[in-house]
């Protein structure tokens, strides 16, 4: 069962720049409006650096019952976050995790996982998917529609639709899609990649006119596939 909003995992974004951390909160909030996203950037005076006090206060603000995931930009930010973690009560430390993942990509993926009600381990795992993103999954050049190449196993069911919204599966609609996919218990893939993984889907580079193949090895996945297909065909209410 997905966590209630009050019990969801909170996130703390630690950066040497106050503007970077607050900007990331603004970005992630577009895809995770109910998650506690707390910026902890810059020094106490707003300069470039990190602050033990800011990070400690952010952990308290982010922790509403489901635990806290902390993401950092540079090595010294991790050291400051680790110090703040060490000063937590022993009973709280296991509920606060510092994740070694890219701040922006990992932060957005973690925020979406928290929004869907993922527990602490699920949110950590989502952030770590950013470590597996590489040049082999880069966005294709130009606006040419991506061709569906996934091969289905015997007995699998699928449905193929065409993206109609102007900007394709960019961050906001991709997050909406992942939120819906995460509400189903059956496994579903999008052009061969996990429908619940925001970064994996965005790495497909699905633009307007792209063919999107939704598939599942579970024959009971028809309603879930149809719901996701209908969402894609709706254009996400974008012009």
N, C-alpha and C positions, 0 to 999 in steps of 0.2 A: 504494500500500500504506500502511495506517495505521501511524503511528509506534508503536513499542513503548513501554510505560509509562515506561521509563527515558529515552527520547529525546523525550518529549512537551514541548510548550511549557509553560513555567512562568509563573505570574502573580504580580504584586506589586500589592497594593492600598494606595495611599497616601492617607491621610486626615489631617486635622488632629486627629481624635479617635482615640485608641487603641482605644476601644470600638467605633467604627464599623468600623474595618479588621478587627479580630478577629471582629466579628459577621458581616461579609461573608464572611470565610473560612469560618466555620461554616455559613452559608447555602449558599455555592457548593459546599462539600464534600459536601453532601447529593446533589448532582447530578454531581459530578466527583470521586469518591473517590480516583482514582489520580493526579490532577494535583498538582504542587507549587504550593500556594497559600500565599503568604507575606504576612502583615500587616506594614505599615510605617506605623503611625499614631502620632501624637503626637510630642512632643519626647523627648529622651533621658531626661528625668526623669519622663515620663508626662504632662506637661501638654498643653495645647492648642497645636498648632503642628506643624511638620514637622522631620524630622531627616535631615541628609545621611548620617550614619553608619548610621542605621536603613535607609534606602533602599539604600545601597551594600551593606550586609550582606544585605539581602533579595534583591537582584539575584543575588548569588553563590549564595544558598541555592536560588533558583528555577531557576537555569540548570543543567539536567542534560543538556544536549546539543541540545535542540530550539529554544533561544532563549527570550527572556523578553518578555512584554507587561506594561507598566506602565499602570495606570489611576489617576487622581487625582481628588480631589473639588473643590478650589478652585484658583484661579489661582496662588497662591503655592506650592501643592504641586507644580504642574507645573514651576515655576521650580527648586525644590529637586531634583526628579527629573531635570530637564535638566542641572543641575550634576553630579549623580552620574553621569549618562550621559557627560558630557564627560570625566570622570575615568577612564572605562574605557579599557583598552588599545585602541588603534585597531583591532586585529583582532577585538575583541568588540563594538564599537559597532553594527555592522550587524545583530547578532543580538539586540539589545535595542531594543524599540520602545515609545515613549510614545504612547498612543492618546488622542485627544480624543474622549471618549465619556462618557456618564453613568456614574458609578462603579458603582452597584448594577446597573442593567439591563445595561450593557455588560460588567460583571464577570461576571455570571451567564452571559450569552450566550457570552462568551469562554471561560469555564471548561468549558461543555458542548462547545464546538468543540474545545478541547484534549483533552477526555476521549475524543472520537471519533477522535482521532489526527490532527486537522488540523495543517497546518504553520503556520509563523509568519504567512504572509500570510492564511491562512484564519482564524486566531484573531483577527487584527487586523480582518478584514472582519466577523467575527461581532460583535465589540464595537461596530463602527460601525453595525450595524443598529439599535442603540438610538437613534441620531440620527434615524432615519426613522420612529420610532414617534411618532404624533401623535393628536390627538383623534378622527380619523376611524377609528382602530382601537381605540378604547377599549372596555372591557368593557361589554356591554349591561346595562341596569338590570334588577334582579330576577333570578329564576331561570328565566325563560322559555327553552325550548330554542331554539337558533339554527337558522334555516331555511337549508337548502342552496340556494344561488343560482348556483353555478358552472355555466357552460355548457360542455359538452364539445365538442371539435373532432371532426370526422368521423374514425372509426378509433380514437379513444381508448377505453381500457377503464377501468372504475370499479367500485367496490363501496361501498355505503352501509351503515353500522352505527349503532347507538345507544349512546351512553355510558351505562354503568350504575353506575360508581363514584360515591360520594356527592358528592365535590367536583369531579368532572369533570377536565379537563386543567389542574390546578394545577401548580405548579413541578416537583415530583418526577416525577409520571407523564409530564408533557410532556417532561422531559429524557430519560426512559427511551424515550419514543416517538421523539424526535429521534435518540438514539443508534442505535436500530434502523434508522430511515430512512437514516441516514448510512452504514450498512453495505452498502447497495445502490447499484449504479452507475446505475440507471434513474431518470429524473426522476419524482417523485411530488408531487402536491399534496393538501392537506387543505382542503376547501371553497374551493379556488382559490388557496391560499397555499402557499409552499414547505414541504414536510414536513421539511426539514433546518434550518429557521430557528426556534429556540426562541421568540424574541420575537414573530415573526409568528403562530405557532400560539397562544401565550398571549393575544395581542391579539384573537383570535377570540371569547374568552369562552365556550368550550365547557363547559357545565355538564351535570349529570346529566340525561339525557333528550334531549340535543342529537343531531341527526342529523349524522353525519360522513361526508362523501363523499371517498373516496380515489380518485384518478384519475391516469392517466398516458397520454401520447400514444404511448408505446412498447408495442406489443402483447406484448412479452416480459416485461412488468412484473407479470404475474399472480401469480407466487409472492411477490414483494415486497409487493404490495397485500394478499394473503391473510395474510401474516405480520403486517403492521401491523394489519389488521382483527382478527385473532385476539387481538393484544395489547390492543386497545381493548375487545373483548368480554370479555376476562378480568377486567376491572375492576381491573387492576394489583394484585391481591391486597389490595385495600382493602375494608373492610366497607361 
